[in-house]
Amino acid sequence: MAKAKKTVDQKIDDLAAMVKRGFDGAESVADGRFRVVTDEFDRIRLDIRDIKATLGPLVSVVAVHERETSDLRLRVSRLERKVGISRPD
């Protein structure tokens, strides 16, 4: 007997080992992709935080400018009426 025939148990063990190697490889690929996605979400989260930090003061500055512009328009309108050069609406 030059080649010993594998028993059913040996064949099952070999098959189980092959399946395990396949899943181990798939798991490492999935872990790498998950890590890339997680890193990208972290970068996006930091970008959003920076945007919010920048927009906060800008919103208050715009609100102040809008109030000042409204006040100045009202004052100009009053002056134009007093001088008699009011614009037609």
FIKOLZA-1660 file (N, C-alpha, C; in steps of 0.1 Angstrom, whole numbers, plus 5000, padded with zeros to 4 digits):
% residues 89
   i   px   py   pz ch aa at
   1 5008 4988 5000  A  M  N
   1 5000 5000 5000  A  M CA
   1 5009 5012 5000  A  M  C
   2 5011 5018 4988  A  A  N
   2 5020 5030 4987  A  A CA
   2 5013 5042 4992  A  A  C
   3 5001 5044 4989  A  K  N
   3 4993 5055 4994  A  K CA
   3 4983 5050 5004  A  K  C
   4 4983 5056 5015  A  A  N
   4 4973 5052 5025  A  A CA
   4 4960 5060 5022  A  A  C
   5 4949 5054 5022  A  K  N
   5 4937 5061 5019  A  K CA
   5 4933 5069 5032  A  K  C
   6 4928 5081 5030  A  K  N
   6 4924 5090 5041  A  K CA
   6 4910 5085 5046  A  K  C
   7 4909 5085 5059  A  T  N
   7 4897 5081 5065  A  T CA
   7 4887 5093 5064  A  T  C
   8 4874 5090 5066  A  V  N
   8 4864 5100 5065  A  V CA
   8 4867 5111 5075  A  V  C
   9 4871 5107 5087  A  D  N
   9 4874 5117 5098  A  D CA
   9 4886 5126 5093  A  D  C
  10 4896 5121 5087  A  Q  N
  10 4907 5129 5082  A  Q CA
  10 4902 5139 5071  A  Q  C
  11 4894 5134 5062  A  K  N
  11 4888 5143 5051  A  K CA
  11 4880 5154 5057  A  K  C
  12 4872 5151 5067  A  I  N
  12 4864 5161 5074  A  I CA
  12 4873 5171 5081  A  I  C
  13 4884 5167 5087  A  D  N
  13 4893 5176 5094  A  D CA
  13 4900 5185 5084  A  D  C
  14 4904 5179 5072  A  D  N
  14 4910 5187 5062  A  D CA
  14 4901 5197 5056  A  D  C
  15 4888 5193 5054  A  L  N
  15 4878 5203 5049  A  L CA
  15 4876 5214 5059  A  L  C
  16 4875 5210 5072  A  A  N
  16 4873 5220 5082  A  A CA
  16 4885 5230 5083  A  A  C
  17 4897 5225 5081  A  A  N
  17 4909 5234 5081  A  A CA
  17 4909 5243 5069  A  A  C
  18 4905 5238 5057  A  M  N
  18 4904 5247 5046  A  M CA
  18 4893 5258 5047  A  M  C
  19 4882 5254 5053  A  V  N
  19 4871 5264 5055  A  V CA
  19 4876 5275 5065  A  V  C
  20 4883 5270 5076  A  K  N
  20 4888 5279 5086  A  K CA
  20 4897 5289 5080  A  K  C
  21 4907 5284 5071  A  R  N
  21 4916 5293 5065  A  R CA
  21 4909 5304 5056  A  R  C
  22 4899 5299 5049  A  G  N
  22 4891 5308 5041  A  G CA
  22 4884 5319 5049  A  G  C
  23 4878 5315 5060  A  F  N
  23 4872 5325 5068  A  F CA
  23 4881 5335 5075  A  F  C
  24 4893 5329 5079  A  D  N
  24 4903 5338 5085  A  D CA
  24 4908 5348 5076  A  D  C
  25 4910 5345 5063  A  G  N
  25 4914 5355 5053  A  G CA
  25 4903 5365 5051  A  G  C
  26 4891 5361 5050  A  A  N
  26 4880 5370 5048  A  A CA
  26 4878 5380 5060  A  A  C
  27 4881 5374 5072  A  E  N
  27 4879 5383 5084  A  E CA
  27 4890 5394 5084  A  E  C
  28 4902 5390 5080  A  S  N
  28 4913 5401 5080  A  S CA
  28 4910 5411 5069  A  S  C
  29 4905 5407 5058  A  V  N
  29 4901 5417 5047  A  V CA
  29 4890 5426 5053  A  V  C
  30 4880 5420 5059  A  A  N
  30 4869 5428 5064  A  A CA
  30 4873 5438 5075  A  A  C
  31 4883 5433 5084  A  D  N
  31 4888 5442 5094  A  D CA
  31 4895 5453 5088  A  D  C
  32 4903 5451 5078  A  G  N
  32 4910 5462 5071  A  G CA
  32 4901 5472 5065  A  G  C
  33 4890 5468 5059  A  R  N
  33 4881 5477 5053  A  R CA
  33 4873 5484 5063  A  R  C
  34 4869 5477 5074  A  F  N
  34 4862 5484 5085  A  F CA
  34 4871 5495 5091  A  F  C
  35 4884 5492 5092  A  R  N
  35 4893 5502 5098  A  R CA
  35 4893 5514 5089  A  R  C
  36 4894 5512 5076  A  V  N
  36 4894 5524 5067  A  V CA
  36 4881 5532 5068  A  V  C
  37 4870 5525 5069  A  V  N
  37 4857 5533 5070  A  V CA
  37 4857 5540 5083  A  V  C
  38 4861 5534 5094  A  T  N
  38 4861 5540 5107  A  T CA
  38 4870 5553 5107  A  T  C
  39 4882 5551 5101  A  D  N
  39 4891 5563 5100  A  D CA
  39 4885 5574 5092  A  D  C
  40 4878 5571 5081  A  E  N
  40 4871 5581 5073  A  E CA
  40 4860 5588 5081  A  E  C
  41 4852 5581 5089  A  F  N
  41 4842 5587 5097  A  F CA
  41 4848 5596 5108  A  F  C
  42 4859 5592 5113  A  D  N
  42 4866 5600 5123  A  D CA
  42 4871 5613 5117  A  D  C
  43 4876 5613 5105  A  R  N
  43 4880 5625 5098  A  R CA
  43 4868 5634 5095  A  R  C
  44 4857 5628 5090  A  I  N
  44 4845 5636 5087  A  I CA
  44 4840 5642 5100  A  I  C
  45 4840 5635 5111  A  R  N
  45 4835 5640 5124  A  R CA
  45 4844 5652 5128  A  R  C
  46 4857 5652 5126  A  L  N
  46 4866 5663 5129  A  L CA
  46 4863 5675 5120  A  L  C
  47 4861 5672 5107  A  D  N
  47 4858 5683 5098  A  D CA
  47 4845 5690 5102  A  D  C
  48 4834 5682 5106  A  I  N
  48 4822 5688 5110  A  I CA
  48 4823 5697 5122  A  I  C
  49 4831 5692 5132  A  R  N
  49 4834 5699 5144  A  R CA
  49 4841 5713 5140  A  R  C
  50 4850 5712 5131  A  D  N
  50 4857 5725 5127  A  D CA
  50 4848 5734 5120  A  D  C
  51 4839 5729 5112  A  I  N
  51 4829 5737 5105  A  I CA
  51 4820 5744 5115  A  I  C
  52 4815 5736 5125  A  K  N
  52 4806 5742 5135  A  K CA
  52 4813 5753 5143  A  K  C
  53 4826 5750 5146  A  A  N
  53 4833 5760 5154  A  A CA
  53 4835 5773 5146  A  A  C
  54 4837 5772 5133  A  T  N
  54 4839 5784 5125  A  T CA
  54 4826 5791 5122  A  T  C
  55 4815 5784 5120  A  L  N
  55 4802 5790 5117  A  L CA
  55 4795 5797 5129  A  L  C
  56 4798 5792 5141  A  G  N
  56 4792 5798 5153  A  G CA
  56 4794 5813 5153  A  G  C
  57 4806 5818 5153  A  P  N
  57 4808 5832 5154  A  P CA
  57 4803 5839 5141  A  P  C
  58 4804 5833 5130  A  L  N
  58 4800 5839 5117  A  L CA
  58 4785 5842 5118  A  L  C
  59 4777 5833 5123  A  V  N
  59 4763 5835 5124  A  V CA
  59 4759 5847 5132  A  V  C
  60 4766 5849 5143  A  S  N
  60 4763 5860 5152  A  S CA
  60 4768 5873 5145  A  S  C
  61 4779 5873 5138  A  V  N
  61 4783 5885 5130  A  V CA
  61 4773 5889 5120  A  V  C
  62 4768 5879 5112  A  V  N
  62 4758 5881 5102  A  V CA
  62 4745 5887 5108  A  V  C
  63 4741 5882 5119  A  A  N
  63 4729 5887 5126  A  A CA
  63 4731 5902 5130  A  A  C
  64 4743 5905 5135  A  V  N
  64 4745 5919 5139  A  V CA
  64 4745 5928 5126  A  V  C
  65 4751 5923 5115  A  H  N
  65 4751 5931 5103  A  H CA
  65 4737 5933 5097  A  H  C
  66 4729 5922 5098  A  E  N
  66 4715 5924 5093  A  E CA
  66 4708 5934 5101  A  E  C
  67 4709 5934 5114  A  R  N
  67 4703 5944 5123  A  R CA
  67 4707 5958 5119  A  R  C
  68 4721 5960 5118  A  E  N
  68 4726 5973 5114  A  E CA
  68 4721 5977 5100  A  E  C
  69 4721 5968 5091  A  T  N
  69 4716 5972 5078  A  T CA
  69 4701 5976 5078  A  T  C
  70 4693 5969 5085  A  S  N
  70 4679 5972 5086  A  S CA
  70 4677 5986 5093  A  S  C
  71 4685 5989 5103  A  D  N
  71 4685 6001 5110  A  D CA
  71 4689 6013 5101  A  D  C
  72 4700 6010 5093  A  L  N
  72 4705 6021 5084  A  L CA
  72 4695 6023 5073  A  L  C
  73 4688 6013 5068  A  R  N
  73 4678 6015 5057  A  R CA
  73 4666 6023 5062  A  R  C
  74 4662 6021 5074  A  L  N
  74 4651 6028 5080  A  L CA
  74 4656 6043 5082  A  L  C
  75 4668 6046 5087  A  R  N
  75 4673 6059 5088  A  R CA
  75 4674 6067 5075  A  R  C
  76 4679 6060 5065  A  V  N
  76 4680 6066 5052  A  V CA
  76 4666 6069 5046  A  V  C
  77 4657 6060 5048  A  S  N
  77 4643 6063 5043  A  S CA
  77 4637 6075 5050  A  S  C
  78 4639 6076 5063  A  R  N
  78 4634 6088 5070  A  R CA
  78 4641 6101 5065  A  R  C
  79 4654 6100 5063  A  L  N
  79 4661 6112 5058  A  L CA
  79 4656 6116 5044  A  L  C
  80 4654 6106 5036  A  E  N
  80 4649 6109 5022  A  E CA
  80 4636 6116 5022  A  E  C
  81 4627 6111 5031  A  R  N
  81 4614 6117 5033  A  R CA
  81 4615 6131 5037  A  R  C
  82 4624 6134 5047  A  K  N
  82 4625 6147 5052  A  K CA
  82 4630 6157 5042  A  K  C
  83 4639 6152 5033  A  V  N
  83 4645 6161 5023  A  V CA
  83 4636 6162 5011  A  V  C
  84 4627 6153 5010  A  G  N
  84 4618 6153 4999  A  G CA
  84 4623 6145 4987  A  G  C
  85 4632 6135 4989  A  I  N
  85 4636 6127 4977  A  I CA
  85 4633 6112 4979  A  I  C
  86 4622 6110 4986  A  S  N
  86 4619 6096 4988  A  S CA
  86 4617 6088 4975  A  S  C
  87 4621 6076 4976  A  R  N
  87 4620 6067 4964  A  R CA
  87 4606 6061 4963  A  R  C
  88 4601 6059 4951  A  P  N
  88 4588 6052 4950  A  P CA
  88 4590 6038 4954  A  P  C
  89 4580 6032 4961  A  D  N
  89 4581 6018 4965  A  D CA
  89 4576 6009 4954  A  D  C
% end
